[in-house]
Amino acid sequence: MRILIANTPLMYRESLALAVHRHNPDFEVMIADPASIDGEAERFGPHALIRDDDGIEAASPDGVVCWVGIIIDDDLEARISIDGKVSGIHEVSLYELLAVLDEAARFVSENGIR
């Protein structure tokens, strides 16, 4: 599964990319500046996208079956969508984020998505 991480700040996305890769070395992970997300998504063709969440419903690039919108405020919140079903996690942990990516990988595999 291909995962594009495009949230801020840079060190946060680098740390997430390392954690995701260590969790599952078979995941292809790429980081991108949020300002260049559209072009990077077009080139990389991610199945999952981790980005900043501004609360605005934005269309996902083609082929993205899972997105995680991260909100950094007093707490760390996440809005998650897998196959169009949106949910939220208050005080999201790295373990929960990795579980979401595992679920997305199963969805990609079970549905023969390339």
N, C-alpha and C positions, 0 to 999 in steps of 0.2 A: 504494500500500500504506500502511496506517495502522500506526504504531509508537507504542507507549506505553512511555515510559522512566520507571521508578519504582524507582530504586536510590538509595543514599545514598553520600556526602553530596550535598546540593543542588547545589553547584558542579560536582560530577562529572556529575550527570544533565544539568545545563544545558550543559556542555561536550560531552557525547555528543550531545545534541539538535542543537546547532549543527553538529557534525561530520557527523552523518547528513544533515541538511538540505543542507549544502554539497555532500556527496557526490552526492545525488540530490534536487534541488528538488521532484520529483514525489512524493516520500514525504511523507505527512502525519505530522508528529511532534508528540506531546503529552508533557509531563512531568507527573508526579503524585507526591505524597508517598506513600511505600510504605504508610502507614497507611490511605490512601483508595483503594488500588488497585482494589478490587472495584467500588466505585461509579463510578470514572472509566472502568474497562474496560467497564462496562455502557453508559455514555453514549457513549463514543468508538467502541466496537466494533473494537478493534485486531486486525490480523492477526499482529503480532509484539509481544512483550513483553520488555523488558529489565528485570531486577529483581535484587535481592540474592539470593544463593543460600545458604541455611542448611543445605543437604544433605538437607533433607526433601522428599520427593516431594509436590508440591502440584498440585492440579488447575489447569489453565489455564482462564481464562474462555472461554465459548463463542466460537467463531470464531477463536481464537488458534491459528495453525498453526505458529508458531515462537516459542520462548522462549529467552532467554539468561539464565542465572543467573550473576552475577558474584560471585566470592569474592575479597575483598581480604585478603590475609594477608602473609606475607613476599614472596609472588609474586602476580601477578594471574592468576587462573585463571577459566575459564568452562566451564560445562556448557551444552550447546546441544541443543535438540530442534527438528527440522523434521519435521512429519508423524509424530510419535511416535518417531522414531529419535534416541536420545540419544548424544552424544559429548562429549568434553572437549578443551579446549585449555589447555596449560600455558604461562604467560607470554603470554597472549593480547595481540595487538596491535590497534590501531584498524583497520588494514588487514584483519585477519582478521575482526573484527566486521562491518565493512562488507561483506565478501565473503559472510558468513552472511546478512546482510539482503538482498543481491542474490539469493542462492539462494532465499530465502523469497519474494521478489517474483516470481521465475520460477515457483515452485510455485503461488502465488496466481493468476498470470495463466494458466498452463497448465491449471489446474483450474477456471477460470471462477468463482473465489470472489470475492464482492463484499464 
